[in-house]
């Protein structure tokens, strides 16, 4: 592993744990895979806010629309076996569809360009107003005319991927969940992943509502079966399993359930997402985008009580999965924060001999500052930011426990000294940034209590 990557992996959990604490979200799990090996697997917070059960890396989450990537892999594996082709009309495999939908191809369904309804006339299944649709209810919706002509634009559709699940059943002669578990999940070596949940699912974290509606969070069990919608949103998994799966989708992966040709086809951009402020594309069951020059492929997921985002970085050989058990988790900015931290270390390198001692978190009345050492400089960052290295102050070490603020926002202390003050045992007891004194959290807490509470 590159030294810069190990250094980034040391800081990411410290930053993310603070984010959970500061935003008062129930819990989050994060896993990072490099070279098809899990190099980080952490969990913070609680699995259930009522029972206060601690969240662990073994807890499963509803990963929702990540399921589409699994379903797409299943279709491509069947194509590799010569059992279907991507330009086949879906009506060849499933009867009872509206004639216009029956002519849509498997490729169009996989790329959300078949014009299919997103969730039918009543999406209450995603709000726990009624159970998820069974096959007969799904087919009743699919017998209606689709809202758009096929191949006119990207139009996201859970019903479209549910229909692909019916294709898998028709081709294999097996229930979707059984075939997918054996041929995709187990074949990929994912030990904690299942195509659907249900009452009694082992180690399933509870979901949680937001706070605003009731002034408090309520627990959302999240153990409902998704029935016919499972191919679009039913999967449960751990962060480590999800990261390992997306790592297998990279064309350079040594081990995968799919051929290199299938992986390239799955990741190739089919459509640009319209009416979006963030440039994004979609392949076959995979979202695509870029962060500050690093291209990524992956997916997001949202099911009542759960939010998630996972991606793989083809050029860096890294896959990341971030799973949260609250409906208001900051999964998108948190993932961007992880990417920013990785990029900062990739650009500046691992800590050197002169900078290594400048590390740790220090507090004052306004909150914490993190010293993050790199090869030739030290960054003073604010961990409460979802992009912590934005406009970060830079320190150049000038000697033992002495540094100079060599780069800073114009409103900060550019050109001013920085210093560490140690106790009799050599531990840092104060960080001075210019005229600002910062101390360990317990010391800062005592000062504030004494000053404002007597």
Secondary structure by P-SEA (a helix, b strand, c coil): ccaaaaaaaacaaaaaaaaaaaacccbbbbbbbccccccccccccccccccccccccccccccccaaaaaaaaaaaaaaaaccccccccccccccccccccccccaaaaaacccccccccccccccccccccccaaaaaaaaaccccccccccbbbbaaaaaaaaaaaaaaacccaaaaaacccccccccccccccccccccbbbbbbbccccccbbbbccccccccccccccbbbbcaaaaaaaaaaaccccccccccaaaaaaaaccccccccccccccccccbbbbccccbbbbbcccccccccbbbbbbccccbbbbbbbcccccaaaaaaaaaaaaaaaaaacccccccccccbbbbbcccbbbbbcccccccccccccccccccbbbbbbbcccccccccccccccccccccbbbbcccccccccccccbbbbcaaaaaaaaaaaccc
